């Protein structure tokens, strides 16, 4: 079948615009895919506290007043912060009358955060005491707006003559307001038992808080 001159010119015009139309379709498709993708700011799946803490343990935390701030856009948390008075609020494993009991004021805690990055990595460090020099593993930070939760794993010595170690997750949650963190809470969650020993620590939960609700940045 022969094409008329007018039909031939129309076909040439449409063919000439085909690459541009394909490009527009590709851009539109990528844009729609991005809207549906629950990824972090870098396009990769964001870190979440539930990666480290099983759902049942998270429920114990939230049921007893610990706020877990999920999200891939946490506020900037940098510096050294003093938690004083540092109060023990809750545990699910000590017998009544065993120290510390809920309401006990503990030694002050100092926690520092540095090198926060877009991939949610962060470098926490304890400011002294029993954990000085202990390696904090797999640290990252979650949250959104001015609320955050920073978490990491740590292995604590225990058992017969401290030959064995048990993995715990530490979580720090709060609200950043200038140079202070408001309503700072700290939680420790046991992850695994040591099968070679009598100690049962999986699912153990301890919760602490700053009594006056203000943890200032210190030099």
Residue frames relative to the residue before (quaternion, step in Angstrom):
aa qw qx qy qz dx dy dz
X 1.0000 0.0000 0.0000 0.0000 0.00 0.00 0.00
X 0.3211 -0.7548 0.5460 0.1705 3.58 -0.90 1.01
X 0.3270 -0.7269 0.5693 0.2016 3.54 -1.11 0.78
X 0.4737 -0.6389 0.5185 0.3139 3.53 -1.12 0.66
X 0.6765 -0.4852 0.3571 0.4236 3.57 -1.27 0.32
X 0.6577 0.5157 -0.3132 0.4510 3.59 0.95 -0.89
X 0.6639 0.5004 -0.3050 0.4646 3.59 0.96 -0.87
X 0.6378 0.5336 -0.3270 0.4490 3.57 1.00 -0.78
X 0.6605 0.5008 -0.3135 0.4633 3.59 0.96 -0.85
X 0.6339 0.5274 -0.3327 0.4575 3.60 1.03 -0.79
X 0.6518 0.5153 -0.3138 0.4594 3.60 0.95 -0.88
X 0.6496 0.5131 -0.3195 0.4612 3.57 0.96 -0.85
X 0.6444 0.5254 -0.3200 0.4542 3.58 1.00 -0.86
X 0.6756 0.4905 -0.2963 0.4639 3.59 0.91 -0.95
X 0.6480 0.5181 -0.3195 0.4579 3.59 1.00 -0.81
X 0.6355 0.5448 -0.3249 0.4402 3.56 1.04 -0.81
X 0.7132 0.4355 -0.2508 0.4886 3.61 1.09 -0.68
X 0.4504 0.7294 -0.4349 0.2755 3.60 1.25 -0.23
X 0.6546 0.5041 -0.3489 0.4423 3.68 0.80 -0.77
X 0.6496 0.5152 -0.3199 0.4586 3.58 1.00 -0.81
X 0.6556 0.5102 -0.3122 0.4609 3.58 0.99 -0.83
X 0.6338 0.5240 -0.3235 0.4681 3.58 1.03 -0.79
X 0.6385 0.5288 -0.3221 0.4571 3.59 1.01 -0.84
X 0.6490 0.5190 -0.3140 0.4592 3.58 0.97 -0.88
X 0.6459 0.5175 -0.3166 0.4634 3.58 1.01 -0.84
X 0.6457 0.5271 -0.3144 0.4542 3.56 1.01 -0.84
X 0.6576 0.5062 -0.3045 0.4675 3.58 0.92 -0.90
X 0.6555 0.5129 -0.3099 0.4596 3.56 0.96 -0.90
X 0.6536 0.5194 -0.3090 0.4556 3.58 0.98 -0.85
X 0.6616 0.4989 -0.3047 0.4696 3.58 0.95 -0.86
X 0.6406 0.5334 -0.3237 0.4476 3.55 1.02 -0.82
X 0.6619 0.4961 -0.3048 0.4721 3.58 0.95 -0.85
X 0.6401 0.5262 -0.3257 0.4554 3.57 1.00 -0.82
X 0.6503 0.5233 -0.3181 0.4495 3.56 0.99 -0.82
X 0.6339 0.5392 -0.3354 0.4415 3.57 1.03 -0.79
X 0.7181 0.4461 -0.2471 0.4735 3.59 1.08 -0.73
X 0.6121 0.5888 -0.3389 0.4047 3.59 1.23 -0.36
X 0.2495 -0.7905 0.5398 0.1466 3.65 -0.49 1.14
X 0.2671 0.7959 -0.4969 0.2197 3.55 0.73 1.05
X 0.5978 -0.5498 0.4445 0.3780 3.50 -1.36 0.21
X 0.7592 -0.3959 0.2681 0.4415 3.53 -1.35 -0.01
X 0.7037 0.4574 -0.2715 0.4711 3.60 1.12 -0.56
X 0.6008 -0.5935 0.3505 0.4050 3.59 1.27 0.22
X 0.6383 0.4873 -0.3304 0.4959 3.58 1.27 -0.03
X 0.6386 -0.5184 0.3804 0.4229 3.61 -1.16 0.47
X 0.4242 -0.7400 0.4664 0.2343 3.57 -0.78 1.02
X 0.5534 -0.5898 0.4729 0.3496 3.55 -1.28 0.40
X 0.0585 -0.7884 0.6122 0.0162 3.55 -1.11 0.74
X 0.5979 -0.5838 0.4097 0.3659 3.58 -1.09 0.70
X 0.6136 0.5819 -0.3411 0.4105 3.58 1.09 -0.70
X 0.4917 0.6291 -0.4408 0.4100 3.61 1.25 -0.12
X 0.7728 0.3598 -0.1668 0.4955 3.56 0.98 -0.88
X 0.7872 0.3015 -0.1339 0.5211 3.57 0.96 -0.88
X 0.4300 -0.7112 0.4904 0.2624 3.61 -0.63 1.06
X 0.6635 -0.5565 0.3362 0.3701 3.55 -1.15 0.71
X 0.6481 0.5264 -0.3350 0.4366 3.61 0.94 -0.81
X 0.6655 0.4876 -0.3055 0.4754 3.59 1.02 -0.76
X 0.6141 0.5393 -0.3422 0.4637 3.57 1.09 -0.71
X 0.6361 0.5268 -0.3307 0.4566 3.57 1.01 -0.78
X 0.6153 0.5322 -0.3488 0.4653 3.59 1.01 -0.75
X 0.6425 0.5288 -0.3205 0.4526 3.58 0.97 -0.86
X 0.7346 0.4340 -0.2513 0.4570 3.56 0.67 -1.10
X 0.6160 0.5506 -0.3488 0.4424 3.61 1.09 -0.63
X 0.7597 0.3334 -0.1819 0.5278 3.59 1.20 -0.50
X 0.7520 -0.5022 0.1967 0.3789 3.52 1.03 0.93
X 0.5518 0.5886 -0.4237 0.4117 3.60 1.21 0.14
X 0.2679 -0.7819 0.5474 0.1308 3.57 -0.71 1.12
X 0.1565 -0.7678 0.6177 0.0662 3.57 -0.73 1.14
X 0.1514 -0.8167 0.5553 0.0415 3.57 -0.46 1.26
X 0.1230 -0.8022 0.5831 0.0356 3.55 -0.14 1.31
X 0.4297 0.6846 -0.5232 0.2701 3.57 -1.29 0.28
X 0.4086 -0.7408 0.4936 0.2015 3.57 -1.18 0.60
X 0.6936 0.4148 -0.2839 0.5160 3.60 1.26 0.21
X 0.0320 0.8355 -0.5472 0.0396 3.61 0.58 1.09
X 0.5603 -0.5798 0.4540 0.3792 3.60 -1.20 0.37
X 0.5881 -0.5424 0.4465 0.4007 3.57 -1.27 0.25
X 0.0086 -0.7791 0.6256 -0.0404 3.56 -0.82 1.09
X 0.2198 0.7819 -0.5435 0.2118 3.55 -0.13 1.29
X 0.6487 0.5057 -0.3876 0.4162 3.55 -0.93 0.91
X 0.5229 -0.6091 0.5039 0.3188 3.52 -1.41 -0.04
X 0.0958 -0.8264 0.5548 -0.0060 3.56 -0.76 1.08
X 0.3079 -0.7539 0.5615 0.1467 3.53 -1.07 0.89
X 0.1403 -0.7623 0.6279 0.0704 3.56 -0.87 1.03
X 0.2911 0.7340 -0.5450 0.2817 3.57 -0.28 1.31
X 0.5282 -0.2648 -0.7867 0.1787 1.69 -1.40 2.02
X 0.3147 -0.7611 0.5510 0.1346 3.51 -0.95 1.02
X 0.0719 -0.8568 0.5097 -0.0299 3.56 -0.21 1.35
X 0.3683 -0.6903 0.5810 0.2242 3.52 -1.11 0.82
X 0.1710 -0.8468 0.5016 0.0464 3.59 -0.59 1.18
X 0.8302 -0.0549 0.1191 0.5418 3.60 0.85 -0.89
X 0.1175 0.7418 -0.6602 -0.0015 3.51 -1.31 0.51
X 0.3351 -0.7570 0.5311 0.1805 3.56 -1.21 0.46
X 0.7107 0.4790 -0.2443 0.4537 3.59 1.20 0.29
X 0.6359 0.5184 -0.3577 0.4461 3.65 1.12 -0.32
X 0.4669 -0.6438 0.5230 0.3065 3.55 -1.15 0.62
X 0.6429 -0.5296 0.3841 0.3983 3.56 -1.19 0.53
X 0.7961 0.2933 -0.2337 0.4750 3.52 -0.96 0.93
X 0.5756 0.5701 -0.3841 0.4428 3.58 1.25 -0.15
X 0.4504 -0.6978 0.4912 0.2623 3.58 -0.88 0.98
X 0.6093 -0.2901 -0.7380 -0.0043 1.50 -1.85 1.69
X 0.3477 -0.7033 0.5742 0.2338 3.55 -1.15 0.56
X 0.6652 -0.5052 0.3495 0.4244 3.61 -1.13 0.48
X 0.7444 0.3501 -0.2943 0.4865 3.55 -0.88 1.00
X 0.5035 0.6563 -0.4241 0.3687 3.59 1.26 -0.19
X 0.3148 -0.7233 0.5810 0.2004 3.60 -0.96 0.86
X 0.2335 -0.7936 0.5547 0.0890 3.55 -0.65 1.17
X 0.6749 -0.4234 0.3800 0.4699 3.56 -1.31 -0.09
X 0.6065 -0.5556 0.4165 0.3872 3.57 -1.13 0.62
X 0.2141 -0.7554 0.6025 0.1430 3.55 -1.19 0.60
X 0.1276 -0.7511 0.6420 0.0858 3.55 -1.12 0.75
X 0.0026 0.7823 -0.6220 0.0335 3.55 -0.84 1.01
X 0.1072 -0.7931 0.5965 0.0605 3.57 -0.96 0.82
X 0.1551 -0.7613 0.6252 0.0744 3.52 -1.24 0.64
X 0.0659 0.7939 -0.5992 0.0796 3.57 -0.98 0.89
X 0.8386 0.2703 -0.1714 0.4408 3.52 -1.43 0.20
X 0.1875 0.7805 -0.5668 0.1855 3.56 0.91 0.89
X 0.1021 -0.8174 0.5670 0.0058 3.58 -0.89 0.97
X 0.6934 -0.5015 0.3372 0.3924 3.54 -1.33 0.34
X 0.6588 0.4993 -0.3154 0.4660 3.61 1.16 -0.48
X 0.5584 -0.6425 0.3389 0.4007 3.58 1.37 0.33
X 0.4430 0.6609 -0.4873 0.3600 3.60 1.17 0.24
X 0.0175 0.7775 -0.6275 0.0375 3.56 -1.19 0.60
X 0.3048 -0.7531 0.5559 0.1759 3.57 -1.17 0.53
X 0.0780 -0.8062 0.5860 0.0236 3.61 -0.27 1.24
X 0.0049 0.7802 -0.6252 -0.0201 3.57 -1.27 0.34
X 0.4099 -0.6755 0.5513 0.2677 3.54 -1.08 0.74
X 0.4413 -0.7423 0.4536 0.2202 3.55 -1.02 0.81
X 0.8019 -0.1433 0.0825 0.5741 3.58 1.20 0.27
X 0.6288 0.5569 -0.3914 0.3759 3.53 -1.29 -0.09
X 0.8451 -0.2533 0.1514 0.4459 3.53 -1.31 -0.42
X 0.7401 0.4393 -0.2357 0.4514 3.57 1.08 -0.60
X 0.3370 0.7478 -0.5059 0.2669 3.58 1.21 0.26
X 0.8334 0.1804 -0.1537 0.4993 3.56 -0.79 1.04
X 0.5150 0.6267 -0.4293 0.3971 3.61 1.25 -0.05
X 0.4386 -0.7037 0.4927 0.2641 3.58 -0.91 0.91
X 0.2177 -0.7568 0.6072 0.1059 3.54 -0.88 1.03
X 0.2138 -0.8404 0.4933 0.0684 3.55 -0.45 1.23
X 0.8749 0.1020 -0.0733 0.4676 3.52 -1.27 0.65
X 0.2051 0.8092 -0.5327 0.1388 3.63 0.80 0.87
X 0.1559 0.7613 -0.6247 0.0771 3.56 -1.11 0.71
X 0.3174 -0.7470 0.5627 0.1570 3.55 -1.31 0.34
X 0.1117 -0.7752 0.6195 0.0540 3.56 -1.06 0.81
X 0.3908 0.7302 -0.5169 0.2165 3.56 -1.29 0.07
X 0.1452 -0.7569 0.6250 0.1243 3.53 -1.35 -0.17
X 0.7613 0.2768 -0.2489 0.5309 3.55 -1.20 0.51
X 0.7226 -0.3845 0.2868 0.4978 3.59 -0.72 -1.01
X 0.5705 0.5727 -0.3849 0.4454 3.60 1.26 0.34
X 0.0134 -0.8146 0.5785 -0.0385 3.57 -0.98 0.84
X 0.0913 -0.7198 0.6753 0.1321 3.50 -1.44 0.18
X 0.1216 -0.7723 0.6213 0.0522 3.56 -0.76 1.07
X 0.0210 0.8212 -0.5691 0.0355 3.60 -0.89 0.83
X 0.0433 0.7684 -0.6367 0.0477 3.52 -1.27 0.52
X 0.4027 -0.6861 0.5408 0.2733 3.56 -1.27 0.32
X 0.0548 -0.7710 0.6344 0.0087 3.52 -1.25 0.57
X 0.2819 -0.7473 0.5746 0.1786 3.58 -1.11 0.64
X 0.1526 -0.8084 0.5675 0.0345 3.54 -0.65 1.18
X 0.4670 -0.6918 0.4774 0.2747 3.57 -0.87 0.96
X 0.1920 0.7677 -0.5963 0.1351 3.53 -1.11 0.74
X 0.6220 0.5592 -0.3911 0.3841 3.57 -1.26 -0.06
X 0.7779 -0.3419 0.2455 0.4666 3.55 -1.32 -0.21
X 0.8460 -0.0906 0.0068 0.5254 3.55 -0.62 1.21
X 0.5552 -0.6429 0.3768 0.3695 3.58 1.14 0.66
X 0.3063 0.7695 -0.5078 0.2372 3.58 1.03 0.73
X 0.7551 0.3509 -0.1849 0.5220 3.55 1.12 -0.58
X 0.2095 -0.7682 0.5906 0.1311 3.56 -1.21 0.44
X 0.2373 -0.7746 0.5779 0.0988 3.51 -1.18 0.68
X 0.3653 -0.7507 0.5023 0.2254 3.61 -0.80 0.91
X 0.0553 -0.7701 0.6355 0.0017 3.51 -1.03 0.95
X 0.2974 -0.6781 0.6272 0.2414 3.52 -1.37 0.28
X 0.1597 -0.7413 0.6428 0.1082 3.54 -1.05 0.84
X 0.0760 -0.7870 0.6120 0.0169 3.55 -1.02 0.89
X 0.0996 -0.7601 0.6410 0.0397 3.53 -1.09 0.88
X 0.0017 0.8092 -0.5866 0.0332 3.59 -0.68 1.07
X 0.2348 0.7739 -0.5682 0.1524 3.54 -1.10 0.68
X 0.4379 -0.6569 0.5499 0.2726 3.51 -1.39 -0.13
X 0.3233 -0.7613 0.5339 0.1756 3.57 -0.71 1.11
X 0.0742 0.7645 -0.6354 0.0797 3.55 -0.86 1.07
X 0.8103 -0.1594 0.0648 0.5602 3.57 -0.06 1.29
X 0.7953 -0.2620 0.2190 0.5010 3.55 -0.77 -1.07
X 0.6614 0.4449 -0.3321 0.5044 3.60 1.16 0.43
X 0.2854 -0.6914 0.6240 0.2261 3.51 -1.36 0.30
X 0.2564 -0.7795 0.5589 0.1196 3.54 -0.70 1.12
X 0.8673 0.1124 -0.0912 0.4762 3.52 -1.24 0.69
X 0.1440 0.8135 -0.5441 0.1464 3.56 0.93 0.91
X 0.0056 0.7680 -0.6402 0.0173 3.53 -0.97 0.95
X 0.1873 -0.7685 0.6070 0.0768 3.53 -1.16 0.74
X 0.0261 -0.7961 0.6046 0.0054 3.57 -0.98 0.82
X 0.1444 -0.7472 0.6418 0.0947 3.51 -1.23 0.62
X 0.0512 -0.8094 0.5846 -0.0229 3.58 -0.79 1.06
X 0.3578 -0.7350 0.5386 0.2041 3.58 -0.77 1.03
X 0.2851 -0.7999 0.5110 0.1336 3.57 -0.83 0.99
X 0.8246 0.0237 0.0476 0.5632 3.59 0.85 -0.94
X 0.4167 -0.6399 0.5755 0.2928 3.52 -1.31 0.43
X 0.3821 -0.6509 0.5823 0.3022 3.55 -1.26 0.34
X 0.3519 -0.7962 0.4572 0.1822 3.55 -0.32 1.29
X 0.6381 0.5303 -0.3343 0.4470 3.61 1.21 -0.27
X 0.7495 0.3550 -0.1795 0.5291 3.56 1.25 -0.14
X 0.6227 -0.5697 0.3960 0.3616 3.57 -1.29 0.10
X 0.5399 0.6651 -0.3941 0.3329 3.58 1.21 -0.36
X 0.1138 -0.7646 0.6326 0.0484 3.57 -0.97 0.94
X 0.0660 0.8390 -0.5336 0.0834 3.57 -0.32 1.20
X 0.4817 0.6659 -0.4519 0.3469 3.62 1.19 -0.25
X 0.8127 0.2261 -0.1926 0.5012 3.55 -0.79 1.05
X 0.4657 0.6499 -0.4695 0.3746 3.60 1.22 0.03
X 0.0722 -0.8027 0.5920 -0.0067 3.57 -0.88 0.98
X 0.0208 -0.7511 0.6598 0.0028 3.55 -1.00 0.95
X 0.0877 -0.7913 0.6043 0.0314 3.58 -1.00 0.84
X 0.0656 -0.7845 0.6165 -0.0109 3.57 -0.97 0.97
X 0.0722 -0.8020 0.5901 0.0579 3.59 -1.22 0.33
X 0.4868 -0.5966 0.5443 0.3329 3.51 -1.38 0.27
X 0.4643 -0.7395 0.4069 0.2683 3.57 -0.44 1.24
X 0.7698 0.3552 -0.2116 0.4863 3.61 0.80 -0.94
X 0.5088 -0.7018 0.3923 0.3076 3.60 1.25 0.13
X 0.7049 0.3982 -0.2654 0.5236 3.61 1.23 0.23
X 0.0497 -0.7852 0.6171 -0.0116 3.57 -0.64 1.16
X 0.2062 -0.8295 0.5072 0.1103 3.61 -0.18 1.26
X 0.4959 -0.5935 0.5340 0.3415 3.53 -1.31 0.40
X 0.1189 -0.7992 0.5882 0.0345 3.57 -0.92 0.94
X 0.6385 -0.5396 0.3731 0.4025 3.63 -1.19 0.41
